[in-house]
Amino acid sequence: MYILANWKNKLSSESSKRLAEGIYSRLVHQYLNIEIVIFPDDISLLGVKSILDSLSIVKIGAQDGPMDKTSSLTGSISASNLSKFCDYVLLGHSERRAILGETNEMVALKATEAIELGLVPVICVTKGNGTAFDPYSGIKAQLESIHDHIRRQGKYLIAYEPTDAIGTGISADTEEVKNTAETIRKMVSAIQGSSDIPVLYGGSVNAKNVSSFLSLEGIDGVLVGGESLTVDSFLKIVKKASDPQNLK
C-alpha cells in the first residue's frame, strides 16, 4: 500500500522542514504494508530527507526528473544528484502536461533515466485526449510510450489522475476509478505481458474518502495533494490506510 504526498510548490523550505518534523514526531507506529513517499519541492529535498531518513516506512521523492544524464539544461537538477537524495520521482503530473506541454515521449524518457539510476518513477496518467468513442485512448497512448522506452527493465508505479479532481476538492466517482484501474491493468498486460504494476489514485484525496478508494479492487495506494500539507490531515489519511480492510 502506497501513500504518496505531493507538496507541490506550496511550502517554503522552513515550512517543509516543520511539516517533516511534525510527521517524524507523530508517526509513532511502524505501520505494516504501508510505504509513505514524500515529494517536497527541490529546494527542500535535502532538509526533509535529513529529518525523515530514519523512518523506515518513509521515502523521499522528487517532483520531476531530467530526460538525459549527459545534457546541460539550465534550471534542471541532474539525475545523479536526485538519486543521492531520493528513492522515487514523480513524472507526468497533469499540471506539467497541461501548463508546460510535457509530452508522453518526454515523460517516458525521464522514466528511463530514473530507472537507470535506481529511482522508482511514479508515472501520472490521465484520460486526457480520450474520445467519446474510446475514452481510454489517451491513457493507452501514455502507457504505450512508457513501454516503448522502459519495457521491463525496472519497477514503476502508475498514478491515475482525473483532471477534474485535481485541486478541486471534488474526488472522482469510485466506480469510475475502479473501471479505469481495471482498464489500465488490462492495457499494461496487453502491452508488456504482465499486470503487476501498482496502480494508484490521485485527486482530492482526504481522510473521509481515502478508504473508499483504497478498498477498491485494483487500487494499490493514493497520491495526496492539499491534504498532505498539514500533519493532522495527512496522518489521518495514513491511519485510515492502516485499517486492515484496506491492506491488500
C-alpha positions, 0 to 999 in steps of 0.5 A: 500500500502506497501513500504518496504526498505531493507538496507541490510548490506550496511550502517554503523550505522552513515550512517543509522542514516543520511539516517533516518534523511534525510527521517524524514526531507523530508517526509513532507506529511502524505501520505494516504494508504501508510505504509513505513517499514524500515529494517536497519541492527541490529546494527542500529535498535535502532538509526533509530527507535529513529529518525523515531518513530514519523512518523506515516506512518513509521515502523521499521523492522528487517532483520531476526528473531530467530526460538525459544524464549527459545534457546541460539544461539550465534550471534542471537538477541532474539525475545523479544528484536526485538519486543521492537524495531520493528513492522515487520521482514523480513524472507526468503530473497533469499540471506539467502536461497541461501548463508546460506541454510535457509530452508522453515521449518526454515523460517516458524518457525521464522514466528511463533515466530514473530507472537507470539510476535506481529511482522508482518513477511514479508515472501520472496518467490521465484520460486526457485526449480520450474520445467519446468513442474510446475514452481510454485512448489517451491513457493507452497512448501514455502507457504505450510510450512508457513501454516503448522506452522502459519495457521491463527493465525496472519497477514503476508505479502508475498514478491515475489522475482525473483532471477534474479532481485535481485541486478541486476538492471534488474526488472522482466517482469510485466506480469510475476509478475502479473501471479505469484501474481495471482498464489500465491493468488490462492495457499494461498486460496487453502491452508488456505481458504482465499486470503487476504494476501498482496502480494508484489514485490521485485527486482530492484525496482526504481522510473521509474518502481515502478508504473508499478508494483504497478498498477498491479492487485494483487500487494499490495506494493514493497520491495526496495533494492539499491534504498532505500539507498539514500533519493532522490531515495527512496522518489521518489519511495514513491511519485510515490506510492502516485499517486492515480492510484496506491492506491488500 
